[in-house]
Amino acid sequence: MYKIDWTLEQLEIFVAAVEQGSFSAAGRKLSIAQSKVSNSVADLELILGLQLFSRAKKTPTPTPEGNKFYDNAKSILIKCERINTDMINISMGMENALTIAIEDGLPFGKIDLIFKEIAAKFPSLSLTIINAPHKEIIQGIINRNIDLAITLSPSILSEFIEQRHLDHVQQILITSKNHPIAQLHSPSTRDLSEYREIKLITDMDENKYSSSCWYLTNYFNVAGVVSLGIGWALVPETVFNWTVNENDGLVSIKKNNYKTTLPLEMKLLKRVDHIDGPVMRWLYEKFDAVFGGRA
């Protein structure tokens, strides 16, 4: 095995000398004497058998070999910093990785802000974000493949899952602008029952307005099918807002005398026995702050 005679301190001093533009500036950056910088660089050149700086001018400048070595030295220091951070995080009980699942129809703009903050606050965290149907999310939590989920579904009757209320998301009635429902001043429940209802496959066992139903895997597919003029649907208002530009024929029905079903409840889900580290605890606080955590 090749013997490595240089040290991380020598790499740090060399990198500082390149980045600061002079040995004296590197010394000030690292709070060491300029002579130590000069001696360290000279020792490194001797070990490597390469001239890393040209000293033809008053201010030493990196040689081509020095620039090449700088790239490698910088990469090594970054990796060492990551290893050090990871080990500190592990000793503090910090999570190395998390998987978060998000159900369709959520106000993703607010969630995006949380992800932006988590990237800055926990830079070494490996985060996986997935979109999945409701049943897959529940099974993923039970099987410990998902650490945290944000859903819009009804109460979960499972002894393995803990639920935490965040907010409500309003449902609205959508249909195609050419569909008969769109021509009614104020569609009643009886009116809705006469036309095909488009629903999520996870809602197959829920109350139906119509005896004729089609079932799809997510809200965005529901909106796409509705825009074809073959039915109507109740969807989170956020879904309509996102899809109306992509589906020119899609309209929402907001008549004075029409009331939709109760708003969907937005919840955080996790296993009851999940061991929460600093990241998960921070996420709870952040979701409460962003969405209000209103009951």
Backbone hydrogen bonds, N-H to C=O, Kabsch-Sander energy under -0.5 kcal/mol:
donor,donor_aa,acceptor,acceptor_aa,energy
5,D,3,K,-0.7
11,L,7,T,-1.8
12,E,8,L,-2.6
13,I,9,E,-2.4
14,F,10,Q,-2.5
15,V,11,L,-2.8
16,A,12,E,-2.1
17,A,13,I,-2.1
18,V,14,F,-2.0
19,E,15,V,-2.7
20,Q,16,A,-2.8
21,G,17,A,-1.1
26,A,22,S,-1.8
27,G,23,F,-2.2
28,R,24,S,-2.1
29,K,25,A,-2.3
30,L,26,A,-2.2
31,S,27,G,-0.8
32,I,27,G,-2.6
36,K,33,A,-0.6
37,V,33,A,-1.4
38,S,34,Q,-2.5
39,N,35,S,-2.7
40,S,36,K,-2.4
41,V,37,V,-2.5
42,A,38,S,-2.3
43,D,39,N,-2.5
44,L,40,S,-2.2
45,E,41,V,-2.4
46,L,42,A,-2.0
47,I,43,D,-2.4
48,L,44,L,-2.4
49,G,45,E,-1.8
50,L,45,E,-1.3
52,L,50,L,-0.8
54,S,61,T,-3.6
55,R,53,F,-0.5
61,T,54,S,-1.9
63,T,52,L,-2.0
67,N,63,T,-2.7
68,K,64,P,-2.0
69,F,65,E,-2.6
70,Y,66,G,-2.4
71,D,67,N,-1.8
72,N,68,K,-1.5
73,A,69,F,-3.0
74,K,70,Y,-3.1
75,S,71,D,-1.8
76,I,72,N,-2.2
77,L,73,A,-2.3
78,I,74,K,-2.2
79,K,75,S,-2.2
80,C,76,I,-2.4
81,E,77,L,-2.2
82,R,78,I,-2.1
83,I,79,K,-2.5
84,N,80,C,-2.6
85,T,81,E,-2.5
86,D,82,R,-2.8
87,M,83,I,-2.4
88,I,84,N,-2.1
89,N,85,T,-2.6
90,I,86,D,-2.5
91,S,87,M,-2.2
92,M,88,I,-1.3
93,G,90,I,-1.4
94,M,89,N,-3.8
98,L,126,S,-2.2
100,I,128,T,-3.0
101,A,148,L,-2.4
102,I,130,I,-2.7
103,E,150,I,-2.5
106,L,103,E,-0.9
108,F,106,L,-2.1
110,K,107,P,-1.2
111,I,107,P,-1.1
112,D,108,F,-2.8
113,L,109,G,-1.2
114,I,110,K,-1.2
115,F,111,I,-2.1
116,K,112,D,-2.2
117,E,113,L,-1.8
118,I,114,I,-2.4
119,A,115,F,-1.8
120,A,116,K,-1.2
121,K,117,E,-2.5
122,F,118,I,-2.5
125,L,122,F,-1.7
126,S,96,N,-2.7
127,L,125,L,-0.7
128,T,98,L,-2.6
130,I,100,I,-2.5
132,A,102,I,-0.8
137,I,133,P,-2.0
138,I,134,H,-2.4
139,Q,135,K,-2.3
140,G,136,E,-2.4
141,I,137,I,-2.2
142,I,138,I,-2.3
143,N,139,Q,-2.4
144,R,141,I,-1.4
145,N,140,G,-2.7
146,I,140,G,-1.6
147,D,99,T,-1.9
148,L,99,T,-1.7
149,A,269,L,-2.1
150,I,101,A,-2.5
151,T,149,A,-0.5
151,T,267,K,-2.2
157,L,155,S,-0.6
158,S,156,I,-1.4
161,I,158,S,-0.9
162,E,270,K,-3.4
164,R,268,L,-2.0
166,L,266,M,-2.7
167,D,266,M,-1.3
169,V,264,L,-2.9
172,I,235,V,-2.7
173,L,253,I,-0.7
174,I,233,A,-2.8
175,T,251,V,-2.3
176,S,231,G,-0.6
177,K,249,G,-2.8
179,H,176,S,-1.7
182,A,179,H,-1.2
183,Q,179,H,-0.6
183,Q,180,P,-1.3
184,L,181,I,-1.2
192,L,188,S,-2.3
193,S,189,T,-1.8
194,E,190,R,-0.7
194,E,191,D,-1.1
195,Y,192,L,-1.6
197,E,212,S,-2.6
198,I,232,W,-3.1
199,K,197,E,-0.5
199,K,214,W,-3.0
201,I,216,L,-3.0
203,D,200,L,-1.5
204,M,201,I,-1.2
206,E,203,D,-1.5
211,S,193,S,-0.6
213,C,211,S,-0.6
214,W,197,E,-2.3
216,L,199,K,-2.5
222,V,218,N,-1.8
223,A,219,Y,-2.5
224,G,220,F,-1.8
225,V,221,N,-2.3
226,V,222,V,-2.5
227,S,223,A,-2.0
228,L,225,V,-1.3
229,G,226,V,-2.1
230,I,225,V,-0.8
232,W,196,R,-2.0
233,A,174,I,-2.1
235,V,172,I,-2.3
235,V,233,A,-0.6
237,E,170,Q,-2.9
239,V,236,P,-1.1
240,F,236,P,-1.3
241,N,237,E,-2.2
242,W,238,T,-1.8
243,T,239,V,-2.1
244,V,240,F,-2.1
246,E,243,T,-0.6
247,N,243,T,-1.8
248,D,246,E,-0.6
250,L,247,N,-2.0
251,V,175,T,-3.0
253,I,173,L,-2.9
254,K,252,S,-0.7
258,Y,255,K,-1.4
264,L,169,V,-2.5
266,M,167,D,-3.3
266,M,264,L,-0.5
267,K,151,T,-2.2
268,L,164,R,-2.8
269,L,149,A,-2.6
270,K,162,E,-1.5
272,V,160,F,-2.5
274,H,271,R,-1.5
276,D,274,H,-0.8
281,R,277,G,-2.2
282,W,278,P,-2.2
283,L,279,V,-2.4
284,Y,280,M,-2.1
285,E,281,R,-1.9
286,K,282,W,-2.5
287,F,283,L,-2.9
288,D,284,Y,-2.3
289,A,285,E,-2.1
290,V,286,K,-2.5
291,F,287,F,-2.8
292,G,288,D,-1.9
293,G,166,L,-0.7
294,R,166,L,-1.2
294,R,291,F,-0.5
